[in-house]
Amino acid sequence: MPEYLVFRLYGPMASWGGIAVGEYRPGERSPAKSAILGLIGAALGIRRDDASAQARLRDGYRMATIAHTPGSLLRDYHTTQVAPEIARKRNWKFATRREELSIPRETLNTILSTREYLCDAFYTVCLWGATTEPPYPLAEIAERLRNPVFTLYLGRKSCPIALPVQSQIVTGASLRDALKTASFQDQALLKWLPGRSAEGVLFWEGNEEIGFSAGPVYATPRRDIPTDRSKWLFEERVEHETRIEIPEEVR
């Protein structure tokens, strides 16, 4: 039977960035695929400038997410000091943020942005191979998520993970069957979360049989497939969405 990697994501704040133009940086309701691939890449120790490894991650896996709680929206008005425009034109390289801000104060610029966060949002993420031989075995990814090379966070570095991800490998004829064999230790701890219930929203990609008796299913494009991390370029994919009764084992 097919193998699936299942893990949890919870933190006081999360930010799943959408299409951002100008000062407004909106957030999405569920983790972007680029965010999950970035999380896995950090766990494995893959750097952003390793284009070939990033491409293997991008093409090697499918993803589904259960949003257990929607979270509450928080908007933050953000001001950030940055190097002047001439630094970008001359392609100056700064090794650290401290080095960037070490240039004369009067030459620094300030950029403004409004950023969206979700407070107390809680997810179960499921990953499986897009091919019979994905680039990294699911068991290896599960182990690295428990012992990551780089720090893991929920979309932004200011959004740390608050609980162990409890990554594990499960099997099943469908996504629902696989989830019914999972085991998590945080149900009682998180039962107080606002909006927590026996139902949730399932997001998934691909045409595999998911096994859920779903209501209306919505298919929408989502631009979260990373094609060039150095230039922050993304392509669209089709994401399906429906409301489900969450299996008791992962509720």
N, C-alpha and C positions, 0 to 999 in steps of 0.2 A: 504494500500500500504506500501511497505518497507520504513523504516526510514533510513536516512543517516545523518551523522555528517560531515559538510563541514567547512573548515577553510583555512586561507591563511598563507603562510610562505614567508617572505622577509627579507633580511638583506644585508648589504654591503658585507659580507663574509659568506660563508657556507662551511661545510666540511662533506660530507657523505662518511665515511670511507669504503673502500673495504677490500679485504683480504690483511693483512699487515704482511710481513715476513722480519725481519731485519730492515735496516735503512730506506727503502722506504715505505712510508705510502700513497698509492694512494687514490684518491677520486672517487666517482661514480657520474653519471649525475643527479640522482634523489635521494630523501631521502630513505635511507634503512628502512626496516620495523622496525628493532631494534631501529633506531633513533626516529621514530614516536612513538613506544611503550615507549621508554624512555621519550620522551616529555610528553606523556599522564601520565606516571607514576609519573613524577615530578609534573605535575599539580595536580594530586590526592594525592600527598604526600606519594607515595609508595617508600620505600627505596630499594636500589639495593640488600641488603642482605635478603630481604623478598622473599624467593624463591617461596612460595606458591602463593603470590599475583602476582609475576612476571609471573608465569606459567599461571595464569588465564588470564592475559592480552594477553599473547602470543597465547593462544588457542581460545580466545573469539571474535576476530575481523578479518575482511578482509579489504584490503586497496587498494585505487587507487590514483594516483597522476597525475596531469596535470603540465608539465613543460612549463610554458609560455615563458620563456627566458632561453637559455642555460647557460648564464653567461660566464665570461671569466676566463680562468685558471690562477691561481697564485701558484707558487711553492716556499715554504719557507724552507731554510736550517736552521735547528733547533739544538741548543745545550742545553742540560739540565743536571744540576748537580743532582746526585742521591747518595743514601747511598751505601756503599761498598757491595760487593758480600756476605761478611760474615753476613751482616744484614739479607739478604734473607735466607741464610742457617740456621741461628739461629731463624728465624721467628720473628724478632723484629717487633713490631708494633709502628707506628708513628701516633699520633692523628692528626697532622697537617703537612703541608709542611714545616712550620717554624721549627717544632721539628725535622723533618728529616734532615734539613740542619744545625742543631745546633751542630752536632757532630764535632770533630776536622776537620778543613778544609783539612789537608793533607790526610785524609782517604776518602774523597769524590771522586767519579768517575764522568766521563762525558760521556753521551751517545749522539750520533749524529743521526739525522733523517732528511729526506726530506719529507715534508708534502704538500699535495695538497688542495687548496681551490678554490671555485667558487665565483667570484665577481658579484654582481647584478643578481644572479639567483632568480627566482620568481616562486612560486608553489601554486596550489590549491590542498589541500588534502581532500580526502573523505574516511570516515570510516563507516563500517556497521557491524552488528553482524554476526558472523560465525554460531551462533545458535539462536534459537527463544528467549532465555533468556541469553544475554551476561552478564558477571560478574558485569559490571557497566553500568547503563542506559546511553544512548547516551546524554540525556539531562544533566545528572550530569557531564559528561566529558566536554560538551560544557560550562557549568557554570564554572568549574574549570580551563579550558583553559583561560577564561576571568579573573579569580581570582586565580592564581596558588599558591600552597603551597610552592614549590621550584621554583627557577629561571629557565626560559625556554631559550634554546639556540639552534642554528642550527648546531648540530653535535659536536661542541667543545665549551668549555666555553668562548673561545676568539671570538665567533661568536654570538653576541646577536641578538635577533629579533628586527627589526627596526620599525615595524608597528604593531598595534593591529591585532590579529589573526582573529577577527570577527567571532568566531565560532557560528554556527547556525544549527538547525535541519531542514531538508527538506525531502519531500516524493516524490515518483514517482515510476512508474512501472519499470523503468530502471534507470541506473546511469545518462544518459543524461537527461531524464525527470526530475529527481530530481535536477540536476544542473540548469535547466532552471527556477526553482522556487527560487533560491538563490538570495541574494541581498548584494552587497559589495559596500563600499564607497571609494575605492582606485583606481578605474579605471583611472580617470583623473590624479591623483597624480603620477601613475606609467607609464603613457603612454610614457614617455621619455626614458624608459629602452632600451638599445641596444638589437636588435633582437625581440622586441615586435611586434606581428602581430596577425591576426585573427586565425592563426594556432598554434598548439602546439603538444607536444608529450604526449600521454597518456600511463601510466604504470598501470597495474592492475593485480590482482590475482583472482583465482577462475573461475568457469564456468558460473557465472550469466550473464544474458543478459545485455550488457552495453548500447545498443541503438544507438551507433554511426555507421555511414556508413564509415567503416574503409578501408584503403588500405591494403597493405601487413601487416600481423601480425607476429611478431617475438616472439617466446617463448624461454626464456633463463633461466638457473638456476642462482639463486642468493643466496649466503650464508649469510643470515641476519636474521635468526630465532634464537633468543637467547635461549640456553638450560641451560647454567650455567653462571650467571653473575659474580660469584666470580672467575671463571677460564677463562672467555671470550671465551666460546665455542658456536659455531653457527652451525645450520643445514641449508640445502638448501631448497628452495622453487622454484616453477616455476613462473616467472613473464612474462606477455605479454606486448608487446609494439607495438604501431602504431601511425601514425601521423593523427591528427583529425582537423576538424574545431571546434574551441572552441565556445560553446554557448555564445551569446552576453551578457547574464546576468552575466557571470563570467569572461568575456574577460579582 
